[in-house]
Amino acid sequence: MKKERTLPSFGTSLRQKLTWLATGLVGLLLLAVNIGVYRGTIDFYFSGVLVVAWINVILAVSLNLINGFTGQFSLGHAGFMAVGAYVSSLLTIHLNWPFPVVLMIAALVAAVLGFVIGLPTLRLRGDYLAIATLGFGEIVRVVLLNLDITGGPRGLGGIFPKTTFFSAELVAVLTIVVIGNIIRSSHGRAFIAVREDEIAAEAMGIDTTVYKVLAFTIGAAFAGVAGGLFAHHQMFIDPRSFTFQRSIEILVMVVLGGLGSITGSIIAAIVLTILPEALRGMAEYRMIVYAILLIGLMLVRPQGLFGTRELRDFLGIERVRWVKAQQPAAGVLKSHGGDGR
């Protein structure tokens, strides 16, 4: 028995060449943006927009794990974002804990809440699950409105400005790497199996409830981190920042990019963050133009920009894998000095 390595194969079609070129240009643009922010040549306003874009990337990719890869329909992502925002803000205001520790605690609290909420609600399916998660988000908002420690309807101010472009970018990259590795693991295949056919997945021995709750918990944890970054960027939060409309905005990013595509979620989150700002010069017409562009794109590409495909699919890269080459037993034994018995 010997192992033979299959090397990556690169497509030579025109579309693949153009994809490689576009990828290189995007990489150079990202490098230029990082250098510009570091040297201060990019102004404070635009760098702030980019921070919000990275936060939206975290939210979109984490929601895609629930809605895209596991096939659930959650409308409560803004609720977990709110929990992370308020928990992290209260810890920095009253205890002045280090920012990384605060973000981890925000993720933990949001994950625990996601587990507690997800365990009973994820036994539901379709519209019933959407209604249940929508109700959870509204419950969180109403609770925040009526607590004195959160400032109630007045909001919570005095939050330290700890979120920077580089910290938001770092967390976004970690989110992409972690969720991408989860999807490519055996657990990721179980998530996709639940999405494709829940009954068939159960017949194959997959505990669908466990995997749905696991996806919900992981997605909630990253939403909590995004909430912490958002609060320490805005320096002021109130319950109006985490309404049902916020959940819909995140869902639009996921659907537009493609349910089941991390690459699509990244691009859609960045585009849908920058586009409204780019249309500010059109004053009262900008949201109309924004809506028309979204509707037009969904008519042309109802499956989203990328569908269920990732960037590596467009580049024509195959995974490197080890293949066992079967040889006749007698030949193998002979090569090692055996007699074939």
C-alpha positions in Angstrom: 0.0 0.0 0.0 1.4 3.4 -0.8 0.0 6.9 -0.8 0.0 9.1 -3.8 -0.5 12.8 -3.5 -2.8 14.6 -5.9 -1.5 18.1 -6.6 -3.8 21.1 -6.9 -5.0 21.5 -10.5 -5.5 25.0 -11.8 -8.1 25.7 -14.5 -7.0 27.6 -17.6 -10.3 28.8 -18.8 -10.9 32.5 -19.4 -13.3 32.8 -16.5 -10.7 31.2 -14.1 -8.0 33.6 -15.4 -10.3 36.6 -14.8 -11.2 35.3 -11.4 -7.5 35.0 -10.5 -7.0 38.5 -11.7 -9.9 39.9 -9.7 -8.7 38.0 -6.6 -5.3 39.6 -7.0 -6.7 43.0 -7.5 -8.9 42.6 -4.4 -5.9 41.5 -2.4 -3.9 44.5 -3.5 -6.9 46.8 -2.7 -7.1 45.3 0.8 -3.4 45.8 1.3 -3.6 49.4 0.1 -6.6 50.1 2.5 -4.6 48.7 5.5 -1.6 50.8 4.6 -3.8 53.9 4.1 -5.5 53.4 7.5 -2.2 52.8 9.2 -0.6 55.9 7.7 -3.7 58.0 8.2 -4.2 58.8 4.5 -7.7 57.4 4.7 -9.9 59.8 6.6 -11.7 59.0 9.9 -15.2 58.9 8.3 -14.3 56.3 5.6 -12.3 54.2 8.0 -15.3 54.2 10.3 -17.5 52.9 7.4 -14.9 50.1 6.9 -15.1 49.2 10.6 -18.9 48.8 10.2 -18.3 46.7 7.1 -16.1 44.3 9.0 -18.7 44.0 11.8 -21.3 43.2 9.2 -19.0 40.5 7.7 -19.0 38.9 11.1 -22.7 39.0 11.4 -23.4 37.8 7.9 -21.0 34.9 8.0 -22.2 33.7 11.4 -25.9 34.0 10.3 -25.0 32.0 7.1 -23.9 29.1 9.3 -27.5 29.0 10.7 -29.6 30.0 7.7 -27.4 28.9 4.8 -25.4 25.8 5.8 -27.9 24.3 8.3 -31.0 25.4 6.5 -32.8 27.1 9.4 -34.6 30.5 9.3 -33.5 32.7 12.1 -34.6 36.3 12.5 -33.2 36.9 15.9 -29.5 37.7 15.1 -29.9 41.3 16.2 -31.0 40.1 19.7 -27.7 38.2 20.2 -25.8 41.3 18.9 -27.6 43.4 21.5 -26.7 41.0 24.3 -23.0 41.1 23.3 -23.1 44.9 22.9 -24.6 45.6 26.4 -22.6 42.9 28.2 -19.3 44.1 26.8 -20.2 47.8 27.4 -21.2 47.3 31.0 -18.0 45.4 31.7 -15.7 48.1 30.3 -17.7 51.0 31.9 -18.0 49.5 35.4 -15.0 47.2 35.6 -12.6 48.5 32.9 -11.6 44.9 31.9 -9.3 44.4 28.9 -11.1 44.5 25.5 -10.2 41.0 24.3 -11.5 39.5 27.6 -14.7 41.6 27.3 -15.3 40.3 23.8 -14.8 36.7 24.9 -17.3 37.1 27.8 -19.8 38.7 25.4 -19.4 35.8 23.0 -19.9 33.3 25.9 -23.0 35.0 27.3 -24.5 35.2 23.8 -23.6 31.6 23.1 -25.3 30.4 26.4 -28.4 32.4 25.6 -28.4 31.0 22.1 -28.2 27.5 23.5 -31.0 28.1 26.0 -33.2 29.7 23.3 -32.2 27.3 20.6 -32.9 24.1 22.4 -36.7 24.4 22.5 -37.2 26.6 19.4 -35.1 24.7 16.9 -37.5 21.8 17.2 -39.7 24.0 15.1 -39.3 24.4 11.3 -39.8 27.0 8.6 -42.1 29.9 9.4 -42.7 28.7 12.9 -39.0 28.9 13.7 -38.8 32.4 12.0 -41.6 33.6 14.2 -40.0 32.2 17.4 -36.6 33.8 16.7 -38.3 37.0 15.8 -40.1 36.9 19.2 -36.8 36.3 20.9 -35.2 39.4 19.4 -38.2 41.6 20.4 -38.1 40.2 23.9 -34.4 41.2 24.2 -35.2 44.6 23.0 -38.1 45.1 25.4 -36.0 43.8 28.4 -33.3 46.3 27.5 -35.8 49.1 27.3 -37.0 48.4 30.9 -33.7 47.8 32.7 -32.1 50.7 34.7 -28.6 49.3 34.3 -28.8 49.5 30.5 -30.1 53.0 30.6 -33.5 52.0 29.3 -34.8 54.0 26.4 -32.2 56.7 27.0 -29.5 54.3 25.9 -26.0 53.6 27.3 -23.3 56.2 26.8 -19.7 56.7 28.0 -18.5 53.5 26.2 -14.7 53.6 25.6 -13.7 53.7 21.9 -11.7 50.5 21.8 -12.7 49.1 18.4 -10.3 50.0 15.7 -10.1 49.1 12.0 -7.5 46.5 12.7 -9.2 44.9 15.6 -12.5 44.6 13.6 -10.6 43.2 10.6 -8.7 40.7 12.8 -12.0 39.4 14.4 -13.6 39.2 11.0 -10.8 37.1 9.6 -10.9 34.8 12.6 -14.6 34.4 12.1 -14.2 33.5 8.5 -11.4 31.0 9.3 -13.2 29.4 12.2 -16.6 29.0 10.4 -14.8 28.0 7.2 -12.9 25.2 9.0 -16.1 24.1 10.7 -17.9 23.8 7.3 -15.1 21.7 5.8 -15.0 19.3 8.8 -17.2 16.3 9.4 -19.5 18.5 11.5 -19.9 20.8 8.6 -21.0 17.9 6.4 -23.6 17.1 9.1 -24.8 20.7 9.0 -25.2 20.5 5.2 -26.9 17.1 5.5 -29.5 18.7 7.9 -30.1 21.5 5.3 -30.5 19.1 2.4 -32.8 16.6 3.9 -33.4 16.5 7.7 -35.3 13.1 7.6 -32.6 11.4 5.5 -29.9 12.9 7.9 -31.7 11.4 10.9 -31.9 8.1 9.1 -28.1 8.1 8.6 -27.7 8.5 12.4 -27.1 12.3 12.6 -28.7 13.9 15.6 -30.3 16.8 13.8 -31.4 18.7 16.9 -27.9 18.6 18.3 -26.4 20.1 15.1 -29.1 22.7 14.8 -28.6 23.9 18.3 -24.8 23.8 17.8 -25.1 26.0 14.7 -27.4 28.3 16.6 -25.0 28.5 19.5 -21.9 29.2 17.4 -23.7 31.8 15.3 -25.0 33.5 18.5 -21.4 33.6 19.9 -20.0 35.5 16.9 -23.0 37.8 16.8 -22.2 38.7 20.5 -18.6 39.5 19.5 -19.9 41.7 16.6 -22.2 43.5 19.1 -19.2 44.2 21.4 -17.2 45.6 18.5 -20.2 47.7 17.4 -20.7 49.2 20.9 -17.1 50.1 21.3 -17.1 51.7 17.9 -20.3 53.8 18.3 -19.6 54.6 21.9 -23.3 54.9 22.5 -26.0 52.2 22.1 -29.7 52.0 22.7 -32.4 49.4 22.0 -33.3 51.1 18.7 -29.9 49.9 17.3 -31.1 46.3 17.5 -34.6 46.2 16.2 -36.2 43.7 13.8 -35.0 45.8 10.9 -31.4 45.1 11.9 -32.0 41.4 11.7 -33.6 41.9 8.2 -30.5 43.8 7.1 -28.2 41.0 8.1 -30.5 38.4 6.4 -30.5 40.5 3.2 -26.7 40.3 3.2 -26.8 36.5 3.5 -29.4 36.0 0.9 -27.8 38.4 -1.6 -24.4 36.8 -1.2 -25.8 33.3 -1.5 -27.2 30.9 1.2 -24.3 28.5 1.8 -21.5 30.7 0.5 -19.0 32.4 2.9 -17.4 34.3 0.0 -20.8 35.6 -1.0 -21.6 36.8 2.6 -18.3 38.7 2.8 -18.8 40.5 -0.5 -22.5 41.2 0.1 -21.8 42.6 3.6 -19.1 44.9 2.4 -21.1 46.1 -0.7 -24.3 46.7 1.3 -22.4 48.7 3.9 -20.6 50.9 1.5 -23.4 51.3 -1.1 -25.8 53.4 1.1 -22.9 55.7 2.0 -21.9 56.1 -1.6 -25.4 57.1 -2.5 -25.7 59.8 0.1 -25.2 62.4 -2.5 -28.6 61.4 -3.9 -30.3 62.6 -0.7 -33.9 61.3 -0.4 -33.6 59.1 -3.5 -30.7 57.0 -2.3 -32.8 54.4 -0.4 -35.1 54.1 -3.5 -32.1 53.4 -5.7 -30.7 51.1 -3.1 -33.9 49.1 -3.1 -34.2 49.0 -6.9 -30.6 47.6 -7.1 -31.4 44.9 -4.6 -34.6 43.9 -6.4 -32.9 43.9 -9.8 -30.1 41.7 -8.6 -32.4 39.2 -7.0 -34.4 39.0 -10.2 -31.2 38.3 -12.2 -29.6 36.1 -9.6 -32.3 34.7 -7.3 -29.7 32.2 -5.8 -27.5 35.1 -4.7 -24.2 36.3 -6.1 -22.3 33.1 -5.4 -25.1 30.6 -4.7 -23.5 27.8 -2.7 -20.1 28.3 -4.3 -16.9 29.6 -2.8 -14.0 31.5 -4.3 -11.9 28.3 -4.7 -14.6 26.9 -7.0 -14.2 29.8 -9.3 -10.4 29.5 -9.2 -10.6 25.9 -10.2 -8.6 24.7 -7.2 -9.2 21.1 -6.1 -8.4 20.1 -2.5 -5.1 18.2 -2.0 -6.0 14.8 -0.8 -4.2 11.5 -0.3 -5.4 8.6 -2.4 -4.6 5.0 -1.6 -3.3 3.2 -4.7 -4.4 -0.5 -4.6 -1.8 -3.0 -5.9 -2.0 -6.8 -6.2 -1.1 -8.4 -2.9 1.4 -10.8 -4.4 3.2 -7.9 -6.1 3.4 -6.0 -2.9 4.7 -9.0 -0.9 7.2 -9.8 -3.7 8.6 -6.2 -3.5 9.2 -6.8 0.2 10.7 -10.2 -0.2 7.5 -12.2 0.6 6.3 -15.3 -1.1 2.7 -14.3 -1.5 1.3 -16.5 1.3 
